[in-house]
Structure formats: C-alpha cells, structure tokens
Amino acid sequence: MNTNTLILIVFSYLIGSISSAILISQYKNSPDPRSYGSKNPGATNILRKLGKKTATIVVIFDILKGIIPIWIGSVFLKINSLETEILALSTYIGHIYPIFFNFRGGKGVATAFGSLSIISIDIAGIMITTWISSILISGYVSLGTIITSFITPIYICCMHPQFTALSIILSLLILIRHYDNIMRLYQGQEIKIWHSKIKQ
C-alpha cells in the first residue's frame, strides 16, 4: 500500500463524514434530522420532514460518497481488492461517525450500497430488487434494509467472493445501526412507509 492509497483512505473517511441530510436541513432552516423522527440523518427521515425531492438529493449524495473514493482508486491508483475493501469501510465509518458532526451520523445504507455498486453493478441490481420487493411486501423500509443486509453477503460470496469479507462487515454494521428498528419491528411499533406523514 503506497502513500497515495493511504491519502485516499483518509479522503474516503472525510468524504464519508459529509452529511448531506444535516447540511441541507441547515440550508433550509429545518431542524437537525438527528433531533426528530427516527433521529437518523438519512433519506427516510428527511422524506418525512422535507419531502421527496430533498430525500432524493440525500440518497444520491450518499450513494456517490460510496462510489467516488473507489472510482478514484480504481482508475488512478489501480487498487487491489483489499484496498478497495478498506476504502469502502473507511467511507462507511466516516458516514456513521462523521468528524464534522460530533461523530453522530447515519446508518450508512446508501453509502454502503454505493461502494458495493461500483464494485459490481450486477450485485447493485440484485440488492435494489431485494430491497424494493421486501418493502412492497412488508411496507417497512427498515425491514427491507435488514433483509437485504442478510442476503447481500450470500450474493457476493457466490458472484464476487473476493469481496465477501467487506459485504459481511458492512451488513453487520448496518444491522447494528438498525437495532432500534429491529426492536420496534419486534414490538409491532415500527411505522409502515405508507402510513408515514410525508411532506410533498
């Protein structure tokens, strides 16, 4: 691992630490998303408060955070699979523990998806299909994420085994970040997406 790769790892953490949900909320003079609803600075919480357009911007930005460092590393530094995994994890850690926002970040689902999607577009398609299908059947965004987190390592192990460790670590971290959602699902208190009050 050379100096440029080490610099890129630091960069990936810093770009991961940029929370579009918090910054857009500040720009719109809206409360910090960590202070209302699910208290998560992510697209679903933003959707309920600021509407579909703003939530879409948050999703796109968070996905790009996962893509950009790995794209730079692949194109300019010719990084190997281990370095790719380290970059993805560094970006994800930046998202959930952002240095710019007192180390209180989001759950990192879109960012993890971005990292895995640039590694394998076929895996990205399978993940999206699993996630959307689970939500349409259950009505719970969180359950869709949980199911996808369980299944994704299996997909990757079969199709791109060199990234199995990365997928397992990311999935475990996402599940840990969804602990409160898991408890609410167990207690029957989680709110279905179409029962949420969504700002238009």
N, C-alpha and C positions, 0 to 999 in steps of 0.2 A: 504494500500500500504506500503510494507516494504522497508527497506534500500536497499536491493539488487535490487528491482524493480526500485527504484529511480536512482541507479547507472546505470542500464541497459538503462534507458531513456536518461541519459547523453551520454552513449556509442552510443546509436542509433543516436543521433544528430551528434556525432563526425564521425561515420562511414558514415553517410549521407553526411558529409562535404568533404569527399574524392572524388574528381572529376577525374575519370579515363580519361576522354576526355582531360583535361588540362595536367595531368601527362604524358600521352602517347605522346601528342604533344610536350611536353618539351623533352622527351626521344628521339623523332625522329627529334629534332631540327626544328620542324614545328611551325608556328605562333600559338599564343593563339587562340583557336576557338572562343573566345569572341571578336576577332578583325576582323573577316571576315565572309562573307556569311550572315547567319541569326543571327550571333553573339551569338549563343547559344552553350554552351559546351555539346552538345548531339550527339547521334549517327548519325542523319541525316546530320548534318553539317560536322561531321568527315568523313562520307561516301563520300562526295563530294571532300574533300581535301586529305584524306589518304587512301581511298579505303574500299572495303567490309570487308576484314579481320580485320582491325583495328576497323571499326564500329561495327562489331560483338563482339569484345572483350569489347567495351564500353557498349553495350547493356547487355551482360552477367553480367558484373561487377555491373552495375546499378540495375539490377534485384536482384542480390544477396544482395545488400545493403538493399533492402526492405525485403528480406527473413530472413537474419541472426538474427537480433535482436528479431523478433517474434518467430523464431525457438528456440532460446536460452531461451526466456521467457516461452514458452510453455513446453519445455522439462524439464528444470531445476527449474523453479520458479512457474510453474503451474498458470500462469497469467490468469485473467478473461477477459471477452470481453472488458470492459472499459480500462483496462491496455493495451490490445492488440491495441486498437484504439489510445491510447496515444503514444505507441511505433511507430506505423506506421506514425503518424503525426510528431513525433519528427525526424524520419529519413527523411521524406519528406522535412521538414523545413530545415534540415541540407543540403539537396541537393540544394534547391533553394537559401538558404542564408548560404553558407559554410564559417565557421570561418577561414579556411585555405586559402581562396582565396578572401579575402576582401568582403565577403558576396555577391559575384556576381556569382550565379550558374545557373543551367539549368532549364528546365521546369518540370523535375521530372516524366515524363510519365512512363519510365521503372521502376523507383524505386517504384512508386505507384502501378504499376502492380505487382511487386514482393511482396509487402505487401499484396495485395488482393489475390494473387495466393496461398500463403501459408495458408491464412485463408480459402480459398475454391478453390479447383482445378477445380470444375465444372464451377465456375464463370470465372476462368482463361481461360478455353476453349471457353466460350461464348464471352469473351472480345476479344480474339485473332481472332475469326471468324468474329466478327463485324468489327474490325479494318481492317483486311485484305480485307474483302469484300468491305468495303467503299473505300479503296484505289484503288482496282482493278476497281471499277465502276467509281470513280471520277478522279483518277490519283493524288490526293493530299494527302500527308501524314498527313498534318495538319488537313484536313477535316475529315480524318479517325479518328484521335485522338479526335476531337471535337464531332463527332457523338457518339463515344464510351463513352466519358465523360458524355454525356447527358443520354445515355441509361443504363450505368452500375448501377447507383443507383436504377433504376427500377428492374433490375435483382436481385440485392442484397436484396431489400425490399421484394421481393416475395420469395426468396430462403433462405436468412440468415438475417432476419430483425434486429437482434441484432447489425449488422454492418452497418445499413442504414445511421446513422449519419456520420460515417467515410467516406463512399462512397460519400455522398453529399459534405462534406468538401473538400475531395481530388479532386472531379470533379470540384468544383467551383474554387479551386486554380489553377488547370490545365487550365481551361478556361481563367482565369485572365492572366496566363502566356502566353497564346496564343492570347492575344489581338491584337498584331501586325499582326499575321497570319490571324485573323478574318477580320481585316481592309483590308489586301491585297486581301483576297478572295472576299470581298465585292466590291473592286475596280477593280477586274479582273487582279491583278498583281502578284498573287501567282504563283510560278513555279511548274508545274507538275513533279512528280518524274522521269518520263522517258524523260523529257526534260532537266533534270539537267545534268551537266557535272560531271560524276562520275569517280574518279581515280580508275583504275584497280589494 
